[in-house]
Amino acid sequence: MVTREDDGVGNIKYKFRMIKKLLGAVTLLYFIWNIFSGGIGQKNIFMIWNVILAWVPLEIVSLLCYINSKYKKNGLIKIITIFLGILWLLFYPNSTYIITDFIHLSSNQYHLINPNYSPYTREARIIFNDNVNIWLDFVNISIGVWIGYVVGFISLYIIHHSLIKKYNSMVSWILVLIVHILTGFAIFIGRFNRWNSWDIILHPTNIITILQSIVNLKTLKFTLLFGVLSLVVYVINYLVLEIGKLAVSKS
C-alpha cells in the first residue's frame, strides 16, 4: 500500500529529476552556443570545462540520494557515503570558483572616451563600447557562471537540508559555514596557485608543498574574502528558495 508520505517523496524525486534534466538541457544548449557563437567569444571555450566541473557536486549528491534510498545503511554504505561526501567537498568549490571567471572580461574595454565630448554640453564624457563581440564575451561568461553556480548551489542546498534533519538548524549552518570557509581557501589556491580538485588524487604531495608556501596573512585575507562571497551568495539563494516555499504553502 502506497502511503501519502511515500507519494510525497516520490513526487519530490520526480521533480528533482525533471529539474536536473532541464538544467542539463540548458547546459547542453549553452555548450553549443559557446562553441558556435564565433567572434571573440571563441576564447571562452574554457567555460565549458568549468561548467562541467561545477556539475560534478550535483551528480555526486544525486548518487548519494540514490544509494541512501535504495540500500540499507551498513558499514559498506557508510564508507561509500563518507567517500562521496569527501569527493563532493573537493569539487563543490568549483561552483563558486566559476564566479571569478568574470576576471577574463578585464581585457575588454567596455567604456570609451567620447570623442565628441566637450564641457557644458549634453554629450557624455564616457560612453559604452558598442562592439558586439565584447558583449558576446559578457553574455557567454555570465550564462556559464549562472549555470555553474546554480547546479552547485542545489547540491549544497540538498546536503544542508539533510544535515538539518540529521542534527538541527544551528549545527547545519555551522557546517555550511565551514564548507564556505574551505571553499574560500580552495578558490584562492585554485585561482592563484592553479591547484585543481583532482590534484588531491593525482598529485597529493602538491597540496603539502602549497600549504607550506602560502600559510600567511594574504592567504587568510583571500580565504575570508572568497569565503564571504561564497556564503553570501548561498544565503541569498537559500532565502529566496525558502521564501518561495513559504509563499506556495500559504497560497
C-alpha positions in Angstrom: 0.0 0.0 0.0 1.4 3.4 -1.0 1.1 6.0 1.8 0.7 9.7 1.3 4.3 10.1 2.6 5.7 7.7 0.1 3.7 9.5 -2.6 5.1 12.8 -1.5 8.7 11.5 -1.5 8.2 10.1 -5.0 6.8 13.4 -6.2 9.9 15.2 -4.8 12.2 12.7 -6.6 10.3 13.1 -9.8 10.6 16.9 -9.6 14.3 16.7 -8.8 14.9 14.5 -11.9 12.9 16.9 -14.1 14.8 19.9 -12.8 18.1 18.1 -13.4 17.1 17.2 -17.0 16.0 20.8 -17.7 19.3 22.2 -16.3 21.1 19.6 -18.3 19.3 20.7 -21.5 20.1 24.3 -20.8 23.7 23.4 -20.2 23.9 21.5 -23.4 22.4 24.4 -25.3 25.0 26.7 -23.6 27.8 24.5 -24.8 26.5 24.5 -28.3 26.1 28.3 -28.2 29.6 28.8 -26.8 31.2 26.6 -29.5 29.4 28.2 -32.4 28.9 31.8 -31.2 32.1 32.9 -33.1 34.0 36.1 -32.7 36.0 36.9 -29.6 33.6 34.6 -27.7 35.6 31.6 -29.0 38.2 32.3 -26.3 35.6 31.5 -23.7 35.5 27.8 -24.6 37.3 27.2 -21.3 33.9 28.0 -19.7 32.6 24.6 -21.0 35.1 22.8 -18.8 34.5 24.9 -15.8 30.7 24.3 -16.1 31.3 20.6 -16.4 33.4 20.7 -13.1 30.6 22.7 -11.5 28.1 19.9 -12.4 30.2 17.2 -10.5 28.9 18.1 -7.0 25.3 17.8 -8.1 26.0 14.4 -9.7 27.7 13.2 -6.5 24.7 14.3 -4.4 22.3 12.6 -6.8 24.3 9.4 -6.4 24.3 9.8 -2.6 20.5 10.2 -2.6 20.1 7.1 -4.8 22.3 5.0 -2.6 20.6 6.1 0.6 17.1 5.5 -0.8 17.9 2.1 -2.4 20.2 0.4 0.2 20.0 -0.2 3.9 22.6 1.5 5.9 25.5 -0.7 6.9 29.3 -0.5 7.2 29.9 -0.5 3.5 27.2 2.1 2.7 28.6 4.4 5.4 32.1 4.1 3.9 30.8 4.8 0.4 28.8 7.8 1.8 31.8 9.2 3.6 34.0 8.8 0.5 31.4 10.5 -1.8 31.0 13.3 0.9 34.7 14.0 0.7 34.6 13.9 -3.0 31.7 16.3 -3.0 33.7 18.7 -0.7 36.6 18.6 -3.1 34.5 19.5 -6.1 32.0 21.9 -4.6 34.3 24.9 -4.7 34.3 24.8 -8.5 30.7 26.1 -8.5 31.7 29.3 -6.6 35.2 29.5 -8.3 33.4 29.9 -11.6 32.2 33.3 -10.4 35.8 34.6 -10.5 35.8 33.8 -14.3 34.4 37.3 -14.7 38.0 38.5 -14.5 38.5 37.3 -18.0 36.4 40.2 -19.1 39.0 42.7 -17.8 40.9 42.7 -21.1 37.7 44.0 -22.9 37.2 47.7 -23.0 33.6 48.4 -22.2 34.0 52.1 -21.6 35.3 54.6 -24.1 36.2 58.3 -24.0 33.6 60.1 -26.1 35.4 61.8 -28.9 32.5 64.3 -29.3 32.6 65.3 -25.6 33.0 68.9 -24.7 32.3 70.6 -21.3 28.9 72.0 -20.6 27.1 70.0 -23.3 24.8 67.1 -23.3 27.5 64.8 -24.7 28.6 62.3 -22.1 32.3 62.1 -21.4 32.3 58.3 -21.1 30.3 56.1 -23.4 29.7 52.3 -23.6 31.6 50.4 -26.3 29.1 49.1 -28.9 31.4 46.3 -30.1 29.1 43.2 -30.2 32.0 40.8 -29.7 33.0 42.1 -26.3 29.3 41.9 -25.2 29.2 38.4 -26.5 32.0 37.6 -24.1 30.0 39.1 -21.3 26.9 37.1 -22.2 28.9 33.8 -22.6 30.6 34.1 -19.3 27.5 35.3 -17.4 25.4 32.4 -18.5 28.2 29.9 -17.8 28.7 31.4 -14.3 25.0 31.3 -13.5 24.6 27.7 -14.7 27.7 26.6 -12.8 26.8 28.3 -9.6 23.1 27.1 -9.6 24.0 23.4 -10.0 26.5 23.7 -7.2 24.0 25.6 -5.0 21.4 22.9 -5.5 23.9 20.2 -4.3 24.7 22.1 -1.1 21.0 23.0 -0.5 20.2 19.3 -0.5 23.1 18.5 1.8 22.1 21.4 4.0 18.5 20.1 4.5 19.9 16.6 5.1 22.0 18.0 7.9 19.0 19.8 9.4 17.1 16.5 9.5 20.0 14.6 11.0 21.1 17.3 13.5 19.4 20.7 13.8 19.4 24.1 12.1 22.2 25.6 14.2 24.6 22.6 13.6 23.8 22.5 9.9 24.6 26.2 9.5 27.8 25.8 11.3 28.8 23.0 8.9 27.7 25.1 6.0 29.9 28.0 7.2 32.9 25.6 7.4 32.2 24.5 3.9 32.3 28.1 2.7 35.5 28.9 4.5 37.1 25.8 2.9 35.6 26.9 -0.4 37.2 30.4 0.0 40.6 28.7 0.6 40.1 26.4 -2.4 39.2 29.3 -4.7 42.4 31.1 -3.6 44.7 28.2 -4.3 42.8 27.4 -7.5 43.0 30.9 -8.9 46.5 31.9 -7.7 48.3 28.5 -7.4 46.4 26.8 -10.3 45.5 23.9 -8.0 42.7 21.7 -9.2 40.2 19.4 -7.4 41.7 16.2 -8.9 45.2 17.1 -7.8 44.5 15.7 -4.4 44.3 12.3 -6.1 46.8 12.7 -8.9 49.4 14.9 -7.1 48.6 14.6 -3.4 52.0 15.9 -2.3 51.5 19.2 -4.1 48.9 20.4 -1.6 51.5 19.9 1.2 54.0 22.0 -0.8 51.4 24.6 -1.4 50.3 24.8 2.2 53.9 25.2 3.3 54.4 28.2 1.0 51.1 30.1 1.4 50.4 30.0 5.2 50.4 33.8 5.7 48.2 36.8 6.2 47.5 37.2 2.5 46.1 33.7 2.2 43.9 34.3 5.2 42.6 37.6 3.7 41.8 35.9 0.4 40.3 32.9 2.1 37.9 35.1 4.1 37.2 37.3 1.1 36.2 34.4 -1.2 34.6 32.6 1.7 32.3 35.5 2.4 31.4 35.8 -1.3 30.5 32.1 -1.3 28.5 32.3 1.9 26.6 35.5 1.0 25.6 34.2 -2.5 24.5 30.9 -1.0 22.5 32.6 1.8 20.7 34.9 -0.7 19.7 32.0 -2.9 18.8 29.9 0.1 16.5 32.6 1.4 14.9 33.1 -2.0 14.0 29.4 -2.1 12.7 29.3 1.4 10.5 32.4 0.9 9.2 30.8 -2.3 8.4 27.6 -0.5 6.6 29.6 2.3 4.6 31.6 -0.2 3.5 28.5 -2.0 2.5 26.8 1.3 0.4 29.8 2.3 -1.4 30.1 -1.0 
